[in-house]
Amino acid sequence: MAADPSGLRARKKEQTRIALSWATIRLAVDRGLANVRVEDIAAEVGVSPRTFNNYFASKGEAIADRELERFRQFADALRGRPADEPLWPAITAAVRERYALTGEAGADEEADETARQRWVEGVRLMIAEPAVQRDLAAASAAAEQQLAAAVAARTGTDPDRDMFPRLVAGTVGVVLGTARQQWLRDQSVPIADLIADALAQVANGLGSP
């Protein structure tokens, strides 16, 4: 059976989008966001600047797309968990699995320590940029809607009428942001473990520390 041309095109577009997003992150971390041009990003991927602009309205949007993609993967992974698995263990497994697979670009635990610290500092500076923060906030809002839909499907609730799936999705968003900030301060614990610990605390009701 011949391959579906529309499916191949869709996969190629997805690969290009991901490549442009990662290239933006790598260059912004290495040089500082203000020193990265769209032309530089496009050249890194081997496409035209016009192609970049077809995918993203700004460098900040390209960076924030990684957050949106992670939530898409979380939502898909949650839908694939066993139906009889309790909600929070299912969320923890889905989030940890996908975060471990996508990881922190450039933050290889086996990398030279100096290079790793340079990457971490570059990420700190990058996400402190107002333009990146604005686009991250917009991406997070869209991402949480996707996760809320997956939670609603799993729990038999309505994301438009019931607060529960949106509360869960918003809580997961806060957990991920908090774990990321903790990891940027101290990389002695893998970020996937920080996320699992934070989700366990939430699932247990966040009693007194």
Stockholm file with secondary structure:
# STOCKHOLM 1.0

chainA/1-209         MAADPSGLRARKKEQTRIALSWATIRLAVDRGLANVRVEDIAAEVGVSPRTFNNYFASKGEAIADRELERFRQFADALRGRPADEPLWPAITAAVRERYALTGEAGADEEADETARQRWVEGVRLMIAEPAVQRDLAAASAAAEQQLAAAVAARTGTDPDRDMFPRLVAGTVGVVLGTARQQWLRDQSVPIADLIADALAQVANGLGSP
#=GR chainA/1-209 SS CCCCHHHHHHHHHHHHHHHHHHHHHHHHHHHCGGGCCHHHHHHHHTSCHHHHHHHCSSHHHHHHHHHHHHHHHHHHHHHTSCTTSCHHHHHHHHHHHHHHHHCCTTCCTTSCHHHHHHHHHHHHHHHHSHHHHHHHHHHHHHHHHHHHHHHHHHHTCCTTTCSHHHHHHHHHHHHHHHHHHHHHHCTTSCHHHHHHHHHHHHHTTCCCC
#=GC SS_cons         CCCCHHHHHHHHHHHHHHHHHHHHHHHHHHHCGGGCCHHHHHHHHTSCHHHHHHHCSSHHHHHHHHHHHHHHHHHHHHHTSCTTSCHHHHHHHHHHHHHHHHCCTTCCTTSCHHHHHHHHHHHHHHHHSHHHHHHHHHHHHHHHHHHHHHHHHHHTCCTTTCSHHHHHHHHHHHHHHHHHHHHHHCTTSCHHHHHHHHHHHHHTTCCCC
//
